[in-house]
Structure formats: C-alpha cells, structure tokens
C-alpha cells in the first residue's frame, strides 16, 4: 500500500523571504532562511545562550512553547518531527516517518536502535506513554488541546505507533513538531517520578542534563550516544536567563553569550557589529487580548475601544526604531506577508474618537472602566498601549508579573487585558489561543470562531485551510476577540563563529534552535 503525507497548513509566498532579507542595512544581517550552515563542521566548543525567561521545568506536560522552555527541553529530548517555519512543511527528525492515507489514521515509525540516556529504549510504548500523559482526563498539559482529536492511540509494533483521530486533520503532524510539547519524548522510567524528571530530565536528544540553577544557568553536555552519529559537534551547551532584552543584546555584543534573542530596539546595534549574524523571523505576531469572560471587557464596546485605540504607525516607531522591517500593515499578522491565509482589512482602523464614545456609553450605562493590564515586563511598548487605553476613558492598571505568574494568572482568567501574547502563525499556537477548548486566553466562547478554527486545523486541502484562517480573521475582528499589534519583535543574533542549521533542518530565525546540528569554529 502506498502512503502519502497529507499537505501542510499555510501557503507562504516569496514575499516573506524578500522582506526579511531586505529589511535592514548592515552586513551582519542574515535572511530569514538563516546562515552559518556552510563550511566543514568542527567538533568542540561550548555555546552559551541568553534565554528570554526561566522555564517551568522539563516535564513536557508543563511546557507551553519555544522561548519559554520547549527550546531547552528539545536539546535533551529532541523532537519527533521538524517544522519549516516558512513553508510549514513537516519532516521527520527523531521519528523516522509519519504517514497517512486519509488524514485520520496516522502511522508514526520510530528509528531503530535509539535509546534514552538511562539505557531504556525509545520505542512505540515510550511514545504512547508520553502522549497519553498529555491527553489524560486530569491532564493540564498545554498540548492537550492539540491532541484532543485523538480517538485511539496504540503501539502497533515495537517501533510503530498508530494514531487514529476522530476526524481527518491535515494539520496533525504539526502537533509533533517543536511547536508543541507533544513532540518531546522523555524516558518512561524517569517520568515515573515526574517531579524528579522536571528538574533532572532523561531523554534521547543530542545533549545530556548536567546541572540547573533556577533563574540563573542550565548546563548540558554532549550525548556521546546520540542516534545521529557524529553529532552533536558541540561539547556543551549553556543557557543563561537574561530576562531584560537590553541585557541580552549587550551580552551577545560583548561576547558574554554566543546567541540571544534581541528585540527591535536593539537591532541597529547588533546589525552594526561585524562579528554577529542577525536573523529575523518572518512569522509570528504580538497581540493585545481582552478578557471577554469578565468585566469590563465582557462588554463588546470595551473590547472594540481597545482595538481602535492603538496606531501601528506609532507602535512601529517604538518597537522597531530606525527599522524598515514592518510596513505597518497589521492585516496579515501573524502570517508572513503575502500568505494565502491573510485577509485584507482584518485589523481595525485606529479611531480614538470612536473609542472614547464607546467607553463613554459604557460608563453612562453604569459600567466600571477600571481594567487590569497584565504584562511580562515594563517596556515603552506596554506604556504606549496603557496610555492609549487610558485616553479612551478606561482606568488602566498596569501589572507586571513574572513568567510563572503570567501562566498562572492567565489560565485562571485573572486579568482584564493581556499584553505580550506572542504567537506563531497557524496551528497549533495561534489556534490554541483562540479555540474555546484550548488555552483560550481571551475567554471567548464563540461557536462561529470554533467552527472556523476546526476547519483551519482539519481540512485536508491547503486552499481550504487557508480559507478557514481568513474566516478566523474576519470573526476575530467582528467580535473583537484579540488585536494584533505588531509582527513578532524578536530576532536571533549570534556569533559568526557559530554555525546553525542544515539543508534538511535550516535555521530560520525563530525561537527553536536545534543545537544538535550546530558547530563552532575553533
């Protein structure tokens, strides 16, 4: 029987690549496809990474996204599949293949001879064990929603897992990439004690856990028995928590770290440094998310006012000073410009007068204009959004919390407006934020939106999935569900001595870096 791989989720035009390649001056800027994969790999060296925030641990059921933990856990556990952020194509990585005839029954085949670093085999039973933890009835895993379509999960061979979905889904392979913690497979033996695993993981990835001082430094060392023979080239990998964006930029410029995510305000400085390469991600976006499940944002007038209050022309000067990366068009966010999933007119046109009228009407009807604005950091960007919302007549209380608090408070719905919600395009991250059965940080229960999201996830034809995403954009605008404020503002800056990516697994400037393929000039 001949099997075929079902097509992937988002059509991306060459416009995104041109945009990223031409956006900045400076010889240190690399195109979206990344750079540093040329030359003959050399063994040795330690790469030091400046991390955005501390992670909650290594247990996959506690991890949300790359940038907040998955990118570190993947060095220890690898990922079953690899996602191309530009084309959205999915290819095998730790797994050998993932195939389907109909989009409903998926057969995951594992590589032979792969062991966890505790000596136990990474076999079908281990994968089933890990996936069942995410979908257990009492599970609170962020990956639960993207695996919710599973009807049956079974080991049908020593190295074969058969996954039967309730309905066909063209997007299912994305759930097993680094976009979701479901891609991370830990040793069942070690996971028998989840708390111990969370602080001292055992996987089959390119690196082995050595030590971790929370809020300071994580150290990993080379896995000499890694399945991809000859790799990793690096001897060691260290992650240092540098929450402040300027501190990360200063550290990578000074050589204190080898690689770091830098925000738009630091791009000019890193691009001017001839010893660095800077790669900007072509996908993803930042959003303001009003909480529709509690006052005052449960009133649509308040949500509409928030959407009308921000001006992309002003936001651009604050987030990307001196850069021509963004043309101030919010319609396509979080997709790359020119993508078939984009909807012209998807973003509200700024109108402060109308925003003021909406809030005045709300207050005249007895509404309390006090609203809690929860963010991860105190920045000029959030100060701007606070000023704009205040100008509408809202009494905005800015509340800065750490990452753990952000997750806890947002999951509990304890906020009025969320700032700092970053999402990659499409499924599963963008989808999970909106779907009522997902994380649904906006607290919206909307049958039309859920129906469109399900089509965006499950349609087998690419054109149909793109059409569904356009419907999602129309509904989110109509019902003021969330407001994209700008493209994702981070770029990756790293030493020219560090080489990232391969032809099969290119580095594209996102938060997920596969250091098992990286090497350093000695």
LOFI-841465 format. One record per residue (C-alpha): x negated, y, z; residue in one letter. Coordinates in steps of 0.2 Angstrom, whole numbers, plus 5000, padded with zeros to 4 digits. Layout:
BEGIN
XYZa
...
***
This chain:
BEGIN
500050005000x
499350174995x
499550305008x
499450495006x
499150635018x
500550755019x
500150935014x
499751065027x
500651215034x
500051385027x
499651445010x
498151565010x
497551674996x
495851734992x
496351904999x
495951855017x
494151805012x
493851965002x
494552065017x
493351985029x
491851995018x
492052175013x
492752245029x
491152315037x
489452385032x
487852315040x
486852175034x
487252075049x
489052045044x
489551875038x
491051825028x
492551735036x
491851565029x
490451585041x
488551575039x
487051485046x
487451315039x
485951325026x
484251255029x
483551095036x
484151065054x
482851065068x
483050975084x
482951055101x
483451215110x
484751275121x
486251385115x
486951505128x
488751555125x
489651705133x
491351645137x
492951755137x
493651695154x
493451545166x
494351385161x
495651295172x
494551135171x
494350995159x
495850895160x
496750905143x
498450925151x
497851085159x
497151165144x
498051295133x
496951355119x
495251385112x
494451535121x
495151485137x
494551305139x
494851195124x
493251255115x
492151205130x
493051035133x
492850995115x
490950995117x
491250845130x
492650755121x
492550815103x
494250825094x
495150695084x
495450805069x
494650965062x
495751115056x
495151235042x
495751395049x
495851475031x
496651335021x
497451245036x
496951085029x
496650945042x
495150825040x
494550685052x
493250715065x
493150595080x
494550495072x
494250405055x
495850445047x
497650505049x
498850445036x
500750445032x
501850385018x
503350485023x
502850615037x
503750515050x
502650375053x
500850425056x
499350295057x
497850355066x
496250255063x
494850275075x
492950255071x
492150085076x
490850075090x
491250245098x
491050235117x
491450365131x
489850405141x
490450295155x
490250145143x
492050115141x
492750105123x
493650245114x
494950135107x
496850135102x
497350105120x
496250255126x
497150375114x
498850305118x
498450335137x
497950515134x
499350565123x
500650485135x
499950595149x
500450745138x
502250685135x
502650605151x
504350665158x
503450755173x
502050825162x
501751015162x
500451005148x
500451145136x
500351015122x
501950935127x
502951045115x
501951005100x
502050815104x
503950825108x
504450755091x
503650585096x
504850445097x
503650295098x
501850285102x
500950125101x
499250035099x
499449935083x
497649875083x
496049895093x
495650045083x
497450095076x
498750205084x
500450215076x
501450375080x
503250375075x
504150545075x
506050565077x
506050665061x
504750685047x
503450835051x
502250895039x
501350995052x
501050845064x
499150825060x
498851005067x
499350945084x
497750835084x
496550975080x
495651095091x
497251205090x
498051085104x
497351005119x
498150845112x
496550825102x
495450795117x
495250615122x
494550585139x
493950415147x
495550325155x
494350255168x
493850435173x
495550505171x
496150385184x
495650525196x
496250675187x
495550805199x
493850725199x
493950725180x
494550905179x
492850965187x
491750825180x
492350755163x
491950605154x
492150605135x
491350545119x
490850715112x
489150775107x
488750845125x
488750775142x
489350865158x
487950915169x
488551055181x
489851185183x
489851335195x
491551415193x
491651595187x
489851585183x
489051445172x
489451275164x
487951175159x
488051025146x
486650915139x
486450815124x
487350655122x
486050535116x
487350405111x
488450525101x
489350425087x
488750545074x
486950485073x
485650615074x
486750745082x
486850845091x
485250945087x
485351055102x
484550985118x
485851085129x
487251205129x
487651335142x
489251435144x
489251595155x
490851685160x
490751865154x
492551925156x
492052105151x
491952125132x
490652265133x
489552145144x
489752005131x
489152125117x
487752195127x
487152015132x
487151955114x
486252115108x
484952095121x
484751905118x
485351855135x
486651745126x
486551665109x
488351685104x
489851785111x
491551845106x
491452035103x
492952145102x
493252285089x
492552425099x
490852335099x
490752285080x
489752435075x
488452395087x
488252205083x
488352235065x
486952355066x
485752235074x
484752145061x
484451995072x
486351945073x
487651875062x
489451935065x
490851835058x
492651895059x
494151785060x
495351805046x
496851745055x
497751775071x
498551925080x
498952015096x
500752045102x
501752135115x
503052005121x
504552075131x
505351955143x
507151935137x
507651825152x
507651965165x
507952155166x
507652275159x
507052185143x
508552065144x
509452215136x
509052225117x
508952415117x
507452405129x
506652275118x
506952375102x
506252535110x
504652445115x
504452385096x
504752565090x
503552645102x
501852585095x
501052665080x
499752545070x
498852695064x
498452755082x
498152575088x
496852545074x
495852695080x
495752615097x
495552435093x
494452445078x
493552615079x
492552655064x
493052495055x
494052465039x
494452285043x
496352325045x
497452425033x
498752455047x
500052345040x
500752235053x
501952135042x
500851985039x
500151965056x
499651835062x
499451755045x
498051815033x
498451955022x
499251885006x
499851725013x
501451655007x
502151645024x
502051835025x
503651945025x
503652115019x
504552235031x
504352115046x
503752245058x
504752385064x
504352565058x
503752675073x
505152795078x
504852875095x
506452975094x
507552825092x
506552735105x
506952875118x
508852875113x
508952685116x
508152695133x
509252855137x
510852755133x
510252605143x
509952715158x
511552805156x
512452635157x
511652605174x
510052515169x
508452525179x
507052575167x
505652505178x
504652375169x
503152265174x
501752265160x
500652115164x
498952115155x
497252025157x
496152175158x
496252365160x
495752425142x
496052585132x
497252475121x
498452425135x
498352605142x
498952665125x
500452545125x
500852595143x
500852775138x
501952745123x
503252645133x
503252775146x
503652905133x
505252815128x
505852835146x
505352675154x
504452675170x
502952565166x
501952475180x
500352415173x
499752255182x
498052175178x
497951985183x
496551855180x
496751715168x
497451595181x
498651715187x
499251765169x
499651575165x
500551555182x
501551715181x
501951705163x
502551515165x
503651575179x
504351725169x
503651845182x
503351995171x
504352125161x
503152135146x
501652035142x
500152115134x
498652025127x
499551875120x
498451815106x
499051685094x
498351595079x
499451585064x
500751455061x
500851295071x
500651255085x
500051415094x
501151545086x
502651415086x
502451365104x
502551545110x
504251565101x
505151395102x
506351385117x
505751205121x
503851265121x
503051395132x
504251525125x
503451665135x
504751795128x
506151695137x
507251695122x
508551565119x
508951595100x
509751455090x
509351535074x
507551555079x
507351375085x
508151315069x
506851415058x
505451355069x
505851175067x
505951195048x
504251285049x
503551135058x
504350995050x
504651025031x
503550915021x
503351035006x
502151185009x
503351305000x
504751265011x
503751285027x
503151455021x
504951505018x
505451455035x
504051555043x
504751705033x
506351665041x
505551665058x
504851835055x
506551905050x
507351835065x
506051895077x
506152075070x
508052065070x
508252015088x
506652105095x
505851945101x
504052005100x
502952135092x
501352105083x
500252255087x
498652215078x
497652075070x
496551975082x
495252095088x
493851965092x
492351925081x
490951805084x
489151875085x
487651755086x
485851745084x
485151725066x
484151585074x
485751485077x
486451395063x
488351345063x
489451235053x
489351105039x
490051085022x
491350975030x
491651075046x
491251255041x
491251385055x
492551525051x
492351645065x
493651585076x
493551535095x
493251355091x
491451315088x
490851145085x
489151145093x
488850965089x
488451025071x
487351175077x
485551195077x
484251325081x
482651375073x
481151335084x
***
